[in-house]
Amino acid sequence: MEAIKKIEIVKITKTALIAILGTALLTISAKTKIPFYPIPMTMQTFVVLFLGMALGYKIAVATVALYLFEGLIGIPVFATGGGLVYFTGPTTGYLIGFVFAAFFAGYLKLSADPIIVLFKLIFSLSFIYLFGLIWLGSFMNWEKSFFEIFKIGAQPFLLAESYKLLLLAILSNTIIKIRKII
């Protein structure tokens, strides 16, 4: 019985450390940005999908949720700060979409074929933009058409996102090996 408790404690500690390291990686990726308005271009989408692939859906979702909680309580982990007021700004939908993207990137069985992985990553990434654009439209009181909101909140990022997705697909076999270690 003691051995089982020790194994559980080690597992919980290991998971907590992984989640903390994941939030640190997300914070660094948020600060790696090109300032666009109202949504900055960051490396967060890459890291969210990477975490999903590398950690699996349970730990990845927990990591992203911890990251959002850190930002919500005021730790400046987001691209331009943190806090409750930040979490009501134009980027909130994208941040919420991170949870879903991490889930699907981690839940989907990633095959060895990088083309299939690429399509699965596109599916996962779509949740970030779906929630992001809906929130951005609401934030702007839908004073613009959805096409105009798409031009502001998604179009400028599509080329960079394509490169990120290609890189993740190419590295997918290596990334999946990380999950097997964890």
LOTI-687261 format. One record per residue (C-alpha): residue in one letter; x, y, z. Coordinates in pm, whole numbers, always signed. Each point is the difference from the previous one (the first is absolute). Example, Ala and Ser with C-alpha at 12.3 -4.5 7.8 and 13.67 -1.06 7.14 Angstrom:
<recs>
+------+--------+--------+--------+
| type |      X |      Y |      Z |
+------+--------+--------+--------+
|    a |  +1230 |   -450 |   +780 |
|    s |   +137 |   +344 |    -66 |
+------+--------+--------+--------+
</recs>
This chain:
<recs>
+------+--------+--------+--------+
| type |      X |      Y |      Z |
+------+--------+--------+--------+
|    m |     +0 |     +0 |     +0 |
|    e |   +285 |   +239 |    +82 |
|    a |   +162 |    -69 |   -337 |
|    i |   -321 |    +90 |   -184 |
|    k |    -27 |   +328 |   +191 |
|    k |   +362 |    +85 |    -85 |
|    i |    -59 |    -77 |   -368 |
|    e |   -309 |   +224 |     +0 |
|    i |   +189 |   +282 |   +172 |
|    v |   +283 |    -29 |   -253 |
|    k |   -251 |     +0 |   -287 |
|    i |   -185 |   +305 |   +134 |
|    t |   +329 |   +185 |    +61 |
|    k |   +125 |    -86 |   -347 |
|    t |   -325 |   +119 |   -160 |
|    a |     +5 |   +325 |   +201 |
|    l |   +360 |    +71 |   -102 |
|    i |    -82 |    -70 |   -364 |
|    a |   -300 |   +234 |    +18 |
|    i |   +209 |   +276 |   +159 |
|    l |   +269 |    -39 |   -265 |
|    g |   -273 |     +6 |   -265 |
|    t |   -140 |   +327 |   +135 |
|    a |   +352 |   +146 |     -3 |
|    l |    +35 |   -106 |   -364 |
|    l |   -338 |   +157 |    -80 |
|    t |   +104 |   +322 |   +174 |
|    i |   +322 |    +18 |   -200 |
|    s |   -195 |    -69 |   -319 |
|    a |   -244 |   +281 |    +87 |
|    k |   +287 |   +244 |    +39 |
|    t |   +146 |   -108 |   -337 |
|    k |   -223 |   +222 |   -209 |
|    i |    -47 |   +229 |   -291 |
|    p |   -228 |   +284 |   +112 |
|    f |   -315 |     +9 |   -211 |
|    y |   -316 |   +174 |   +113 |
|    p |   -227 |   -111 |   +159 |
|    i |   +145 |   -354 |     +2 |
|    p |   +381 |    -40 |    +23 |
|    m |   +170 |   -280 |   -192 |
|    t |   +167 |   -235 |   +247 |
|    m |   +141 |   -352 |    +14 |
|    q |   -275 |   -110 |   +240 |
|    t |   -196 |   -199 |   -258 |
|    f |   +313 |   -199 |    -80 |
|    v |    +65 |    -75 |   +367 |
|    v |   -364 |    -88 |    +75 |
|    l |     -5 |   -255 |   -282 |
|    f |   +345 |   -124 |    +97 |
|    l |   -112 |    -52 |   +359 |
|    g |   -305 |   -190 |   -118 |
|    m |   +208 |   -227 |   -219 |
|    a |   +279 |    -49 |   +252 |
|    l |   -196 |    -31 |   +323 |
|    g |   -330 |   -152 |   -104 |
|    y |   -336 |   +162 |    +50 |
|    k |    -30 |    -31 |   +379 |
|    i |   +329 |   +160 |    +98 |
|    a |    -13 |   +249 |   -290 |
|    v |   -346 |   +125 |    +96 |
|    a |   +106 |    +23 |   +365 |
|    t |   +309 |   +196 |   -105 |
|    v |   -197 |   +245 |   -214 |
|    a |   -264 |    +39 |   +273 |
|    l |   +275 |    +75 |   +255 |
|    y |   +149 |   +254 |   -242 |
|    l |   -337 |   +173 |    -42 |
|    f |    -52 |     -3 |   +377 |
|    e |   +344 |   +159 |    +52 |
|    g |    -93 |   +275 |   -244 |
|    l |   -345 |    +44 |   +149 |
|    i |   +137 |    +61 |   +351 |
|    g |   +233 |   +269 |   -131 |
|    i |   +330 |   -170 |    -76 |
|    p |   +119 |   +165 |   -326 |
|    v |    +19 |   -323 |   -203 |
|    f |   -197 |   +123 |   -301 |
|    a |   +145 |   +190 |   -295 |
|    t |    -52 |   +342 |   +159 |
|    g |    -73 |    -73 |   +365 |
|    g |   -256 |   -181 |   +209 |
|    g |   -290 |    +50 |   +234 |
|    l |   -376 |     -4 |    -13 |
|    v |    -19 |   +314 |   -216 |
|    y |   +242 |   -153 |   -252 |
|    f |   -218 |   -309 |    -11 |
|    t |   -294 |   +210 |   -121 |
|    g |   +197 |   +146 |   -291 |
|    p |     +4 |    -90 |   -370 |
|    t |   +223 |   -308 |    +42 |
|    t |   -214 |   -191 |   +252 |
|    g |   -168 |   -220 |   -260 |
|    y |   +336 |   -113 |   -133 |
|    l |   +116 |    -80 |   +353 |
|    i |   -312 |   -208 |    +66 |
|    g |    +55 |   -172 |   -334 |
|    f |   +341 |   -112 |   +128 |
|    v |   -172 |   -249 |   +233 |
|    f |   -189 |   -162 |   -286 |
|    a |   +301 |     -1 |   -231 |
|    a |   +216 |   -166 |   +266 |
|    f |   -273 |   -256 |    +59 |
|    f |    -40 |    -95 |   -366 |
|    a |   +374 |     +8 |    -74 |
|    g |    +50 |   -235 |   +293 |
|    y |   -310 |   -213 |    -34 |
|    l |    +22 |    -84 |   -366 |
|    k |   +207 |   -308 |    -66 |
|    l |   +294 |   +139 |   -186 |
|    s |   +114 |   -234 |   -271 |
|    a |   +347 |    -24 |   -144 |
|    d |   -115 |   +164 |   -324 |
|    p |    +82 |   +373 |    +22 |
|    i |   -272 |    +87 |   -254 |
|    i |   -271 |   -150 |   +223 |
|    v |   +158 |   +171 |   +302 |
|    l |     -9 |   +331 |   -191 |
|    f |   -374 |    -31 |    -62 |
|    k |    -60 |    -90 |   +364 |
|    l |   +200 |   +304 |   +108 |
|    i |   -199 |   +223 |   -235 |
|    f |   -317 |   -135 |   +162 |
|    s |   +142 |    +69 |   +347 |
|    l |   +116 |   +351 |    -93 |
|    s |   -340 |    +86 |   -145 |
|    f |   -144 |    +10 |   +352 |
|    i |   +236 |   +280 |    +98 |
|    y |   -115 |   +210 |   -293 |
|    l |   -366 |    -99 |    +33 |
|    f |    -19 |   +114 |   +363 |
|    g |   +234 |   +291 |    -69 |
|    l |   -201 |   +143 |   -288 |
|    i |   -333 |    -44 |   +177 |
|    w |   +135 |   +177 |   +309 |
|    l |   +166 |   +272 |   -210 |
|    g |   -328 |    +61 |   -184 |
|    s |   -183 |    +26 |   +331 |
|    f |   +273 |   +223 |   +139 |
|    m |    -53 |   +233 |   -297 |
|    n |   -379 |    -23 |    +49 |
|    w |    -23 |   -153 |   -347 |
|    e |    +35 |   +348 |   -150 |
|    k |   +194 |   -163 |   -281 |
|    s |    -96 |   -294 |   -218 |
|    f |   +140 |   -343 |    +75 |
|    f |   +221 |    +32 |   -308 |
|    e |   +148 |   +325 |   +134 |
|    i |    +55 |   -161 |   +340 |
|    f |   +168 |   -294 |   -176 |
|    k |   +229 |   +247 |   -181 |
|    i |    +99 |   +151 |   +337 |
|    g |    +11 |   -308 |   +221 |
|    a |   +113 |   -286 |   -225 |
|    q |   +124 |    +95 |   -345 |
|    p |   +324 |   +171 |   +112 |
|    f |   +100 |   -319 |   +185 |
|    l |    -77 |   -268 |   -258 |
|    l |   +343 |    -11 |   -166 |
|    a |   +184 |    -21 |   +332 |
|    e |   -247 |   -261 |   +126 |
|    s |    +64 |   -207 |   -313 |
|    y |   +372 |     -5 |    +73 |
|    k |    -60 |    -92 |   +364 |
|    l |   -231 |   -285 |    -97 |
|    l |   +243 |   -130 |   -262 |
|    l |   +283 |     +4 |   +252 |
|    l |   -209 |   -188 |   +257 |
|    a |   -107 |   -256 |   -261 |
|    i |   +358 |    -55 |   -111 |
|    l |   +113 |    -42 |   +362 |
|    s |   -305 |   -203 |   +102 |
|    n |   +176 |   -335 |    +32 |
|    t |   +259 |   +154 |   +232 |
|    i |   -264 |   +190 |   +199 |
|    i |   -208 |   -314 |    +47 |
|    k |   +305 |   -172 |   +149 |
|    i |     -8 |   +260 |   +278 |
|    r |   -351 |   -116 |    +90 |
|    k |   +121 |   -357 |    +29 |
|    i |   +271 |   +109 |   +246 |
|    i |   -246 |   +192 |   +215 |
+------+--------+--------+--------+
</recs>
